[in-house]
């Protein structure tokens, strides 16, 4: 359920922002009243359909289904934007709210020039009790533990994406350094073939490919759900500084809706999954393994950030991870540079905001 979010260079960010600014010029940065019930329309990122919602879209769907957006005066317009235009569409004003922003990814984008904040933790956190993407090896092969990967090749379609950072961080905790392994580009559709032929020794497989492989007898060594060894919020919704300054009322409304959705989801986790099925967002053939371990249909293990609050301790974890990976310079930032809880109605009375 992890997004393969990319590492962004400063030059790539600036160039893409200029292109997207032109592409979306006719629709950018205009908040319009909705004809329906006098609501104000806001543009919310929706992923390309081949991804579905399992990477962190649950609370947006809950907020729509439960009427929370309307409760706070918003008409939530879901805009499909290609992944390579995700961040720059926000920066240009083509999007107002961009959920799916992993903290690790956001820190990288922020360092490369994105002027934005994470305003609410809307993504399903990582939790050792739940399922996740990760490193997969042959079930009958010699690699059974992380130390066995020293000197080996790891295949992935996205060598510079966050899934690699997570895997390397996990390996480093077991004495396997970044330079001890080779990251090899392999098209997603060919991961199993190249692994079987010995072209690589392990693959970074995202759902549902990792599910298919495990069902066939392959071994998953590492799950991103275990990256922190504890429950850890992983990301949320980013909003540009410009939009925050110009429309604080709409930001407060969006955050309040997601906060309510988080509380509802934490009280009704199984109903969140049923909502995904009812809306056609989830493919039933990959349940329950998209969310739970060992084929369990007990969705009570799913937990979202309390009230959707960003958590400083968790941001510190992600900042350390990207510093350790060499994505951003060590000591340049502090966790509070990347988020705000000021628009969350629960910020003042919850220790989770600390």
N, C-alpha and C positions, 0 to 999 in steps of 0.2 A: 504493500500500500504506500510505498514511498515514491515521491516524485523524483525523476531523474533531472534535478535542476542543475543548470550549467554554471560553470565558473565564467565570469564576465571580465573582460579586460576593459580598461578605461577607454581605449580607442574604439573598441567594438561598441561600447555603450553609447558613446557620443555619436558615432556614425549611424547606428540603428535608431537613435532618438530622432535624428534629423529626418530620416526616411519615414519613420512612422508618423512624425509630426505632420508631414505633407500628406501621407496616405489618409490620415484620419482628420484632416483639417476641417472638413465640413461638419463633423459631428463632435468635435472635441470641446470639452470644458463648458458644456451648457447644461445646467440643471433645469429641467422643464416641468411645469405642473402637469400632472396626469389627469386625463379626462375622467378617470375612474375615481370617484369619491374625493376629489380635490387633493389627491396625493401628489407628492413630489417624486418624479422619476429619478432614480439613480442607476448608474451603469456598473454592473458587477461582473467581474470576470467569470466566464464559464469555460471549462477545458474542452478541447477538441473531443468529439464523441468517442473516439477510440480509447480514451482514458477512463471514462465513467467518473464516478464521484468518490471512489474509495480512497483517494489520496488525501482527502480532507474536506470534502464538500458537504458532509452530512449536516452540519449546523445551518448552512444556507438553505438547504432543502427543508429542514425542520422549521426554520423561521418563516418560510413561505407557507408551508402546510398548516402551521399553527396560527397563522395570521399575525405574527409578531411584527413583521415589517409594516403592515398596514396599521397596527396598533400605534406605531410611532410615526405615522404619516408618510411612509415611503411606499412607492411603487417600484419593486425590485425588478429591474430589467437585466436579464442574464445575457451577456454578450460573449459569443464565442470568439476567441482571439488565438491565433497560432502561438505555440510556446515560444518561438523565437522572437515574438513581438510582445510577450507578456509584460515585462518590466517597462519597456519603452512606451507601451501603450498607456500605462499608468502615468509615466513621466510627461507624456504629451497631452494628457487630459482626455484621451479617448476612453479611458476607464476611470471611474471614480473610486471603486473599491476592488482590490486584488487579493482575494483569498488564495490559499495554497502556498503562501510564502513561508517556506521553511526558514527558521532563524539563521541556520548556517548559510543558506543562499542569500538571505537578506543582508547579512553582515558583509558578504562579498560585494553585492550590488551597491550597498551604502558606501563602501570603501572606494568604489569606482565612480562615484559621483551621483548616485540616486539620492534625491532630496525627499525623503519620506520617513514614515514611522509605522511600526506595527501597532495597531490601535486596539486589537482584541485577539485573544487566542482562540481562533476558530477551527484549527486543524486538530484531528484526533491525535492525542499524544502518543509517544512511544511508551510501551508498557511491557515488561518481561512476561506478563501473564497472557499477552495476546500474540497474534501472528505478525509476520513482517517479511519483507524481501530480504535477500542476502546472498551469501556465498554458497554455491552449490558445487559438489564434486561427484564423481562416479561412485555409486553405492558399493561396488565391488573393488574399488581402487585402493591404493595404499595410503591415501590422504585421509586421516581420521581426526586430526587435531590441528590447531593453527600452526604449531611449530613445523608440521610436515610441509608447509607451503614455502619454507625458505628455499630460495633459488628457483621457484616455480613461476609459471605464467598464469595470469588471471585475465580472462576475457570479458569484455563489456562493450556494448555499443557506444557508450558515452564515457570515454576515458577521463574527461575533465569535469564530470558531474558529481553531485554530492554523494551519490551512492558509493563512489570510490573513496571519498574522504572518510565515510563511516566505516567501510571495510578496513581501510588502512589504520584507522584509529583503533579498531578492535584488535587487529594483528599486533600493533605496537604494544598493547597491554599484555601480549603473550610473548614478547621478546623478538617479534619479527618486525624489523625496521622497513621503512619505505623502500630503501634501496635493496632490500633482500628479495623483493618480488618485481616482476615485470608486468605492467598493465598493457594489455594487447587489445586493439580495436577489433571487435567481431560483430557483424550485424546481428541484431536481436533474433531474427528468424533462423540464424545458423548456429546459435549457441550450443545446442545439443550436438549437432553434427561435428563441430570443431572440437568439442570436449571429447566426444567418442573417438575421434580420429587421433587424439593426442596433440592437437595443435595448441591447446591450453590445458592446464591442470585443474582449473576451477573457473567458474563463471559468476559474474554478478547478475543475478536473475531477478527481474521485477515481476510482480504479480500481473497476469496469472501464470506466466511461464514457470516461475519457481514452483507453483502448485502442481502443474502438469509434470514437472521433472520429479518431484518428490513422490507423486502417485505412481510413477514408473519405476521407483526404486532407487533414485538418486538420493544423496545425502546432503542436507542443508547444514553447513557448519556454523553459520552465523546468521542471525536475524537482526535487522535494524532495530527491532523492538527492544533488543538487549543492549543497545549502544551505550546507554548510561548506567545500565545495571539497576535501574529503578524507574519508577514512573517519572517521565520528564515531558513537559510541554515542548512541542517541536516547531511551532510556528503559528501563523494566523493570517490576518488580513492587513495588508499595507495600504496606506493612503498617502498621497503626496503632501508635502508641507504646504503647497499652494492651496490645495483643496481644503486642508484643515483650517488654514487661515481665512479662507473665503466662505466656507460653509460649516462652521463648527456645529451648528444645529443639526445638520444632516449626519455628520460624523457621530454625534451623540445618539441620534436616532438609530443608526446602523448598529453601533456598539450595544445599545440597550436591547435591540432585537436579538442579536447574537448571544448576549448574556442570558436572556430568557431562554433561548434555544438550548444553550449549554445546560442550564438547570433542568430543563425538560428532558433532554437526552440522558443526563445522568440518572434521572428517576425512571426512564423508560428505554433502556438500551435495546431491548429486543424489538420494541416498536420502531426504533430508528431503522433497524435492518428491514423490517417489514415495509416501512415507508419506501425504502430504496427499491424493494421488489415491486411494490405497487406502482411506483413511478417509472419502472423500467430502467432504473439507474444501475442496478446490480444484476449480474448474470448468475442465475441460481445454480448453474453447474459448478461454480467456484465457491459456493458456500458449503459449510461454514468456514473453510480454510482461509478465506480472505481476511477473516477477523480473529479466529480462535485457533488454538493449537490442538493437535491430536484428534481432529474430527469432532470436537465438542460443539454442541449446539447451544451451549450455555453462554449467552451474550452478556451476562451480568458482569463479566470481567472488563467490559468496555467502559472507559471513563474519560470524560472530557475535562478541560480545565475548569475548576470551580468558578462559576459566574463569567467564564471567558476571560479571566484576568491573566495578563502577562505576569510572569514570575521572574524576579531578578536573579534568583539562584539558578534557574534553568538557563537564562540568557548567558550567565557567567559560564555555564558548562559549554554552551555552543561556541562562545567566543574563544574559550580555551582550545576547543577542538579545531577551529579554523586557524587559530594561531599556530597550533602544533603542526597542522598540515601545510603551513607556509602560505595560506591563502591571503591573510592580512598580517601586517607587522605586529609583533608582540608588543603589548603595552601602549599601543596607539589609541585604543578605545576602552571605554568602560561599558558594562551591560546596559546602563540606563540611557546610553546614546541612541539605542535602537528602538525603543518602545515608549508608549505612554499609556497610562491607565486613567488619565484625567477625565475621559468621557464615559467611563464605566460607572454605573450607579452604585456599585458595590466596592469601589476602590478604597474609600475612607474607612470602612468598617471591616475590612478583611485582611488578615495577616498574609493571605496568599499574594497580596499585591507587593509585599516587601521583598 
